[in-house]
Amino acid sequence: MDFVPNTGTITMFTTNWCGYCKRLKVQLDKAGIGYTEVNIEEIDGTAELVMSLNDGNQTVPTILYPDGSAATNPSITQVQAKLA
C-alpha cells in the first residue's frame, strides 16, 4: 500500500519510540494545529518516502506541508510560521 497524504492538512511522519515526535504532537495539539500522523514503521512505503525527503535517512518527525514542501524535526514556531 502506498501512502497518499491528506490534502489541506500537515502530515507528520513518526515512530512509536521518537521523543521528538511526542513533543511536537503535544505542541501541535496545544496550538490547535491539526495533523495526520503516519507511523513509518507501520505503513508500507512511508519509510522510503521519509528517506527520499531526508537524504536517505529515516529521520522523524518529518512534516509534509499541504504545498508539498517538507521539514525535518521542525520547531512548533517553524510549523506555525510555515502555515501562516
C-alpha positions as CSV (number, residue, x, y, z in Angstrom):
1,M,0.0,0.0,0.0
2,D,1.4,3.4,-1.0
3,F,0.9,6.4,1.2
4,V,-1.2,9.3,-0.1
5,P,-1.1,12.4,2.1
6,N,-4.3,14.3,3.0
7,T,-4.8,17.5,1.1
8,G,-5.2,20.6,3.3
9,T,-3.5,19.3,6.4
10,I,0.0,18.7,7.5
11,T,1.3,15.1,7.7
12,M,3.6,14.2,10.4
13,F,5.8,11.1,9.9
14,T,6.6,9.5,13.3
15,T,7.7,6.3,15.1
16,N,6.4,5.0,18.4
17,W,9.7,5.5,20.2
18,C,10.6,9.0,19.0
19,G,10.7,11.5,21.8
20,Y,10.9,14.5,19.4
21,C,7.7,13.2,17.7
22,K,5.9,13.0,21.0
23,R,7.0,16.6,21.9
24,L,5.9,18.0,18.6
25,K,2.5,16.3,18.8
26,V,1.8,17.8,22.2
27,Q,2.9,21.2,20.9
28,L,0.7,20.9,17.8
29,D,-2.3,19.9,19.9
30,K,-1.8,22.8,22.3
31,A,-1.5,25.2,19.4
32,G,-4.7,23.8,17.8
33,I,-2.9,22.7,14.6
34,G,-4.5,19.7,13.0
35,Y,-2.3,16.9,11.5
36,T,-2.4,13.4,10.2
37,E,0.1,11.2,12.0
38,V,1.8,8.4,9.9
39,N,4.0,5.8,11.7
40,I,6.7,4.9,9.2
41,E,7.2,1.6,10.9
42,E,3.5,0.6,10.3
43,I,2.6,1.9,6.9
44,D,4.2,0.5,3.8
45,G,6.2,2.9,1.7
46,T,6.3,5.7,4.2
47,A,9.8,5.0,5.5
48,E,11.0,5.2,1.9
49,L,9.1,8.5,1.4
50,V,10.8,9.9,4.6
51,M,14.2,8.7,3.3
52,S,13.6,10.5,0.0
53,L,12.9,13.7,1.8
54,N,15.9,13.4,4.2
55,D,18.9,12.4,2.0
56,G,18.4,8.7,2.7
57,N,17.8,9.0,6.4
58,Q,14.6,7.8,8.2
59,T,14.6,11.0,10.4
60,V,11.4,11.7,12.3
61,P,9.5,13.8,12.9
62,T,9.3,14.8,9.3
63,I,6.4,17.2,8.4
64,L,4.9,17.3,4.9
65,Y,3.0,20.5,4.3
66,P,-0.1,20.9,2.1
67,D,2.1,22.7,-0.5
68,G,4.3,19.7,-0.9
69,S,7.3,21.1,1.0
70,A,8.8,19.2,3.9
71,A,10.6,19.9,7.2
72,T,12.7,17.6,9.3
73,N,12.3,17.9,13.1
74,P,10.8,21.5,12.9
75,S,10.0,23.5,16.0
76,I,6.4,24.5,16.7
77,T,7.4,28.1,15.8
78,Q,8.7,26.9,12.4
79,V,5.5,25.0,11.7
80,Q,3.3,28.0,12.7
81,A,5.3,30.3,10.5
82,K,5.1,28.0,7.5
83,L,1.3,27.7,8.0
84,A,0.8,31.5,8.5
